[in-house]
Amino acid sequence: LCERIENEPGRLDLGQAGVLLRMDRDSRIIAERNPYFVTDAGLYLQIMDGRDSAALQDRFQQMEDALLGEQGDWQQHIDLDSWVRQYLMEEVFGSYDAGFLSQNFYLYDLAPESRIYAGPVWDYDSSMGNPGVWALQSPRGLFAGRPEVMDGYATPWYYSLYGQKIFYRELVRQYRTLFLPEL
């Protein structure tokens, strides 16, 4: 029910310097034959515009290290609003893919001060109670805020962010002001 997410005017217009990435299953990424890299946490990120970039891989690894508390300040790496909204979309719709499959990220350029944005949302066929895929194990009912989906599919980024006070406060604020009135 939606168009493919691509870097072009009228869709996600990042310009020539912008980069779109998709986190997905290793077999799917390898089959599509676009450049990709794997983070230390084992997350596969496909570079959607075909550029192979060590600098891009370094940026995402620095972000991951900061998110997981290993090195640096995570707030310097991400656009908080987009990550909160993406997280809330995953939770509200109960997306089985939250945090490990069909997740998009983008940057407007590779400058050190550029933030990594989460989104646009994509691929919600495994959501909203689709009985063929739901395997909820969290007693709190969390999808995006769980440590893993199943063996071999960890969801460390959103799981870590959910435990951060700044992220959680913004999550509650945006839920109350933006999501709850619509729901």
N, C-alpha and C positions, 0 to 999 in steps of 0.2 A: 504493500500500500504506500510505498514511498520510493523515491528515486535513489539510486546509488549515491553514496557520499563520495564526492570528488572535489578536488581543488580546482574550481573554475568559477567564473562569474555566474551569478544566479544560483549557485549552490553554496559551497563553502569557499569563499573568495579569499584565499591567503596570499595571492600575488605570486610572483616568481620566487621570492625568498622563502615562502611558507612551505611547511612540510606536514603531511598527513600520515599518521601511522595507525595500524589496527592491531590490537592484541587478539590473538586467536590460537586455535589448536595447531600444534606443530605440523601435523600431516597436511592440513589445509594450506598453511603458509608455504610449505615446501612445494606443494603441488602447483601453486600459482606462480612460482619461479620469480618472484620479486625479491629484492634484497631484504634481508631480515637480520635481526640479532636476538640473542637470548640474554636476559639479565641474570645476575648472580642468583636471584630467587627462582629462576627457571621459567620466567615469563617470555613468551615469543612475541616479538613486535615486528610486523611487516611494514616496510617503508613503501607506501602506496604509490609514490610518484616515480619509483624505480631508481632513485638516487641511493647509492651506497655511501654511507658516511660514518667514519669512525668518530667524528665529532658528535654526531647525533647519538650514537651508542653511548659515548662518554656522558652526554647530558642526561640521558635517561638513567644511567647507572648512578650518577651523582644524586639524582632525584630519589631513586630507590634507596640508596644508602641513607639519605636524610630521612625519608619516610619511615624506614625501619630502625631509626635511631642509631645507626652505625657511624654516621659522620655528617655534620652540617645541619643547617636549619631548613626543614622541609618547606617553610613558608617562602623562602627565597626561590624556590623552584617551580611552584605551581600557582595557577590562578585559582584562588580559593572559591570564588563564586561558581565557576564552571564545575569544579570537582564536587562541591556540595550539591549542585543541581543534578549532576549525573548520578551521584550516590542516591539522592532522593527518588529520582526516576526509577532506578533499579529496585529500591525498596518498595515504593508504592505499587509498582507493577509486579513485584515478586519475580523478577527476572532470574531464572536459573543461571544464566550466563554472567551474572554480575561479578565483575572483578577478574574474570579469567578468559572469557570468550567474547568475540564481537564487540570489543571495547575500542572506541576511537579516541585518539589524542592528536593534538596539533600544536604547532608553533608558528608564529608569524615570521620568524627568522631564527638563525642560530647564534645570535648575539648572546653573550653571557648573561645579560640582564633580562632576556626574554623569558617569559613564563611558559610552562607547559599547560595547555588547556585540555580538559576532559570533554569528550563529546565530538560530534553530535551523536545522539542516541541512535541505535541501530539494532535490528534483529530481535524482535520481541515475540518470536513464535514460541519460545520456551518460557512463557510467563503467564500471569493471571490464572494460575490453577491448571494449566495444561497437564492433564494427569499422566501423560506418557513420560514426563521428564522431571517432575518435582520430586526432590529427595531432601526435604527440609529436615535438618538434624538439630538446629538451634532451638532451645526451649523458648528463646525470646522472639522467635519468628523472623530473625534477620536473614537476609539474602546477601546483601553487599557486605555486611559487617561480620561475616563468618570467616574463620581462618582458612578453611578449604571447602571445596565443593564435594570432592571425593578423593580417594587416594590418588596422588599424582597431580592433582589440580589445586594448587594453593591459591589463595586470594589475599596475598599479604598487603597490598597497597591500601585498599579500603578498610581492611581489618585494622591496620595500624592507625589510619586516620580516625577511625571511629573512636579509638581510645585517646585521642588528643583533645584536650579541653577546648582549645580555640576552634578546632574543626567542629566539635560536637555542639558548642554554643551557636555557631553559625548555621549548623544543620537544623537545630531547633528553631532558630529565628526564621530561616527561610521556609521551613515547613509550616510554621504558624502564619506567616504573612503571605506566602505565595501559593503553597500547595493546599493547605487546609481549606481556604475559602473556595478553591476550585473543586475540591472533593465534596 
